[in-house]
């Protein structure tokens, strides 16, 4: 188990993040993966091909993506472990697969805009972190979207990469991030990607299964040490409502968050002008508002703290053994 590596990655990303200057100069590992996905998409996803051919092409694209990303990560990881203190360098590189700091900042920007009464800015800020249409959202819709994104991305932007880094090192973290990035880029239900992106979407569902359940449990644990949150409500909402979500994974942290805060999440939303009915998660006692985003951020911070504490204990046990 590479728990020390996961701990280094978590602490590095929490304290430093990924410097904007570095992003401007050389980009980010996720953007590099995105360029590779775009390359395969342009060459293999042919208009007019039958569904089976497009699914096969999508599987081939995914295979080569993972071979390239995994191969590069494995080579870097193996080389750095040969030099003194190489684990520190590997841990810093692994931190680029985690988004705990940036997730907090993005969602906090939405809360700040709503609290100042700037709904237009709040819609613009939340559009950076959700895929739904945001131009017509009211305050409750913006707040709900921000909290749902916080809960879901806690799972696939923080807990899942940490899980795979802790299990399979830098190579596991890189491959996970490549799968997750592919799903976000081509795993859409539209004419171009319905079939081509299906292999990526299905594999993403699989690799996020452990992280989604762990993240929900962390949120429940955080609710138990948060005065205004309900651990019991979080647990009951997760058990009752998680499976109602269209995603086999997102419903777990979202339902736990809804139950902990005593609000309703989910429900109808619009994508590319098309209305979609979504199940409601939580008791639905009241609509979300700006203050609920701050409460969600507080819960997220405590859940993230629990994650770091658990990884620290695992790293310490690894060192002892």
Number of C-alpha atoms within 10 A of each C-alpha: 14 19 26 24 27 33 25 24 28 31 16 21 22 17 9 11 19 19 9 10 9 10 12 9 8 10 12 17 17 17 13 14 21 18 12 18 20 16 12 18 21 9 10 17 21 14 9 9 11 10 12 11 16 23 21 18 23 23 18 15 26 24 14 14 21 18 13 16 20 20 15 14 22 18 11 16 21 15 12 16 14 10 10 9 10 15 17 17 19 23 24 22 21 29 30 21 27 28 22 23 18 15 19 16 13 16 25 20 17 29 26 18 19 23 15 11 13 13 18 16 16 28 25 16 22 26 18 13 18 14 14 18 17 22 13 11 19 15 20 18 21 28 28 25 27 30 31 25 21 27 28 22 22 29 28 25 22 23 28 28 33 33 23 26 30 23 17 18 25 30 23 21 26 29 25 27 26 28 25 24 19 26 21 16 17 23 22 17 11 11 9 17 18 17 26 29 29 21 25 28 21 13 16 23 19 12 19 25 17 16 24 27 21 19 28 30 20 25 31 27 20 25 28 17 14 16 8 13 24 23 23 16 22 30 23 18 25 28 14 15 22 26 17 17 19 12 11 15 25 26 29 34 32 35 36 34 36 31 30 30 25 23 21 22 29 23 14 12 17 15 11 9 9 9 12 12 11 14 17 19 27 28 19 15 11 12 15 24 20 23 14 20 26 19 17 24 21 17 27 25 17 19 23 22 14 16 22 19 13 14 23 18 15 19 21 13 12 13 10 7 6
